[in-house]
Amino acid sequence: MSDTNDAVTNRSEIVFLYDAVDANPNGNPLSGSNRPRIDPQTQQAIVTDVRLKRYLRDQLDDDGHGVYIRNVQREGNQYTRGDLLEDRLKDVEPDEYDLDDDEESERFRDDVFGAFLDSSVDVRYFGATMSVDTDDVYAKHLPDHFTGPVQFSPGKSMHAVNENEEYDSLTSVIATQENKQQGGFDLDDHRIQYGLIRFHGLVDEHGADDTNLTVGDVERLDTLCWRAIKNQTISRSKVGQEPRLYCRVEYADESFHLGGLDRDLVLDDDRSKPDEELRTVRDLTLEIDGFVDRLAAASARINRIRIVASDVLDVSYDGDVGSVELLYDALREAVGDDAVEAVDVYEEHTETLPAGDAE
């Protein structure tokens, strides 16, 4: 691992795949019944970047990191943004500064800015709108918004999906003191049968300066994305989701990235079941030829590739079919052995925990 406190100087491009089995990966409340978001033309399932970021924020919160944009559904809306801002900055005492003095006021501004970002890791990643009272002594010394250097495009399934009609009218049996079989409530429960969802992300080294994003923050993503899907998809409609592939390409040249790497991963039609028959990850094979070949062509501009894949994900490359080892070997041949690092999620994530929490 690098010096985690270093400033980010390298751009990264992220490809992240996870799947959903008999789940609603992202309901649309405007549909009236929170149906899964599905593209009406292509029938691909859609997952917004907001949904993915919520998983990541909740995992950061569970790991003990300071999170500014909280999940009010988990906390019962007990905090306002102003309350959270004051809590973040309780160690910066305005009375200790002469705010009528320009130099002291500038020092207070710098201290407020630094303390807020130090204790708000989600803002360092994704930015935030500072929707607090402008008369607040702290808010007046912070920008109206922070632009996040880490951004994800909305995710889409790599194939058309089917909504599972069997879940449309599930019945819930509620036990009571008087009648333990009393119940029979229409849950209007909409889910897709299966979807392999593909996300594209970018870490902008220039935007990182605006939020004090560090190398350690970026390296945390290498385990955070995987663990967030493992740990945060435990509600009734979200259970059944699993991470399948995470890859972060760290580039060497300033302001350079290939772009659209996620679209270079496709389903191998000859080795995958038809879309309407897909039910689990074992029904498909991921073709990586275009992905590997494109990285090979840009190998001189790549510092390293950090990657982890599910042990049950089959891939095909240059006519061969195999497990994740085929993927790792193909990448090593494409960009060099030393440039490819297989991520050990559960070994490495402890290094990214807050000081005192790491095992």
Long-range contacts (C-beta under 8 A, 24 or more apart in sequence): 1-216, 1-219, 1-348, 1-351, 2-215, 2-216, 2-219, 3-215, 4-214, 4-215, 4-216, 4-219, 4-352, 5-214, 5-215, 5-216, 6-214, 6-215, 6-216, 7-208, 7-209, 7-214, 7-215, 8-149, 8-203, 8-205, 8-208, 8-213, 8-214, 8-215, 8-217, 8-218, 9-205, 9-254, 10-205, 10-250, 10-251, 10-252, 10-303, 11-202, 11-203, 11-204, 11-205, 11-250, 11-251, 11-254, 11-255, 11-256, 11-257, 12-202, 12-203, 12-218, 12-248, 12-249, 12-250, 12-251, 12-257, 13-200, 13-201, 13-202, 13-203, 13-248, 13-249, 13-251, 13-257, 13-258, 13-259, 13-261, 14-152, 14-199, 14-200, 14-201, 14-202, 14-203, 14-221, 14-225, 14-246, 14-247, 14-248, 14-249, 15-198, 15-199, 15-200, 15-201, 15-245, 15-246, 15-247, 15-261, 15-262, 15-265, 15-291, 16-152, 16-155, 16-198, 16-199, 16-200, 16-201, 16-225, 16-243, 16-245, 16-246, 16-247, 17-158, 17-196, 17-197, 17-198, 17-199, 17-243, 17-244, 17-245, 17-246, 17-265, 17-286, 18-196, 18-197, 18-229, 18-241, 18-242, 18-243, 18-244, 19-194, 19-195, 19-196, 19-197, 19-241, 19-242, 19-244, 19-281, 20-45, 20-192, 20-194, 20-195, 20-197, 20-240, 20-241, 21-193, 21-194, 21-240, 21-241, 21-242, 21-279, 21-280, 22-164, 22-167, 22-191, 22-192, 22-193, 22-194, 22-240, 23-191, 23-192, 23-233, 23-237, 23-238, 23-239, 23-240, 23-241, 24-190, 24-191, 24-192, 24-237, 24-238, 25-51, 25-192, 25-195, 25-197, 25-238, 25-241, 26-51, 27-190, 27-237, 33-188, 33-190, 34-188, 34-190, 34-237, 35-163, 35-190, 36-161, 36-163, 36-190, 36-191, 36-192, 38-161, 38-163, 38-192, 39-156, 42-160, 43-160, 43-161, 43-162, 44-156, 44-157, 44-158, 44-159, 44-160, 44-161, 45-156, 45-157, 45-161, 45-192, 45-195, 45-197, 46-154, 46-155, 46-156, 46-157, 47-154, 47-155, 47-156, 47-197, 47-199, 48-154, 48-155, 49-151, 49-152, 49-153, 49-154, 49-155, 49-199, 52-152, 52-155, 52-199, 53-122, 53-126, 53-152, 54-232, 55-228, 55-229, 55-232, 55-233, 56-122, 56-125, 56-224, 56-225, 56-228, 57-122, 57-126, 58-228, 58-232, 59-224, 59-227, 59-228, 59-231, 59-232, 60-121, 60-122, 60-224, 62-231, 62-232, 63-352, 63-353, 63-354, 63-357, 64-353, 64-354, 64-357, 65-121, 65-122, 65-354, 66-118, 66-119, 66-120, 66-121, 67-120, 67-121, 67-122, 68-116, 68-120, 68-122, 68-123, 68-128, 69-122, 69-123, 69-128, 80-132, 81-130, 81-131, 81-132, 82-132, 82-133, 82-136, 82-139, 85-116, 85-130, 85-132, 85-136, 85-138, 85-139, 86-136, 86-138, 88-115, 88-116, 88-119, 88-120, 89-115, 89-116, 89-138, 91-115, 92-138, 94-137, 94-138, 108-141, 109-141, 112-138, 112-141, 112-142, 113-141, 113-142, 114-212, 116-142, 117-211, 117-212, 118-212, 121-217, 123-148, 123-211, 124-211, 124-212, 124-213, 124-214, 124-217, 125-149, 125-150, 125-211, 125-213, 125-217, 125-221, 126-150, 126-151, 127-211, 146-210, 146-211, 147-207, 147-210, 147-211, 148-207, 148-211, 149-203, 149-204, 149-205, 149-206, 149-207, 149-208, 149-210, 149-211, 149-213, 150-201, 150-202, 150-203, 150-204, 150-213, 150-218, 150-221, 151-201, 151-202, 151-204, 152-199, 152-200, 152-201, 153-199, 153-200, 153-201, 155-197, 155-198, 155-199, 156-197, 156-198, 157-192, 157-195, 157-196, 157-197, 157-198, 158-196, 158-197, 158-198, 158-265, 158-266, 158-267, 159-195, 159-196, 159-267, 159-275, 159-278, 160-275, 160-276, 161-192, 161-193, 161-194, 161-195, 161-275, 162-192, 162-193, 162-276, 163-190, 163-191, 163-192, 163-193, 164-190, 164-191, 164-192, 164-193, 167-191, 189-237, 191-237, 193-278, 193-279, 194-278, 194-279, 194-280, 194-283, 196-244, 196-267, 196-278, 196-281, 196-284, 198-262, 198-265, 199-262, 200-260, 200-261, 200-262, 200-263, 202-257, 203-248, 205-254, 205-255, 206-255, 216-352, 218-248, 219-306, 219-352, 220-349, 220-352, 221-248, 222-246, 222-248, 222-306, 222-308, 222-343, 222-345, 222-348, 223-343, 223-345, 223-346, 223-348, 223-349, 223-352, 224-349, 224-352, 226-308, 226-343, 226-345, 227-345, 227-349, 242-281, 242-310, 243-310, 244-281, 244-309, 244-310, 244-313, 245-286, 245-307, 245-308, 245-309, 245-310, 245-313, 246-307, 246-308, 246-309, 246-343, 247-305, 247-306, 247-307, 248-305, 248-306, 248-307, 249-295, 249-302, 249-305, 250-302, 250-303, 250-304, 250-305, 250-306, 251-301, 251-302, 251-303, 252-300, 252-301, 252-302, 252-303, 253-301, 256-301, 258-294, 258-295, 258-298, 261-291, 261-294, 261-295, 264-290, 264-291, 264-294, 265-290, 265-291, 266-290, 268-316, 271-314, 271-316, 271-321, 281-310, 281-312, 281-313, 282-312, 282-314, 284-314, 285-314, 285-315, 285-316, 285-321, 286-313, 286-314, 286-315, 286-316, 287-315, 287-316, 287-317, 288-315, 288-316, 288-317, 288-327, 288-330, 289-316, 289-317, 289-318, 292-317, 292-330, 292-331, 292-334, 293-334, 295-331, 295-334, 295-335, 296-334, 296-335, 299-334, 299-335, 299-336, 299-339, 302-335, 302-339, 303-339, 304-339, 304-340, 304-341, 305-331, 305-335, 305-339, 305-340, 305-341, 306-341, 306-343, 307-331, 307-340, 307-341, 307-342, 307-343, 308-342, 308-343, 308-344, 308-345
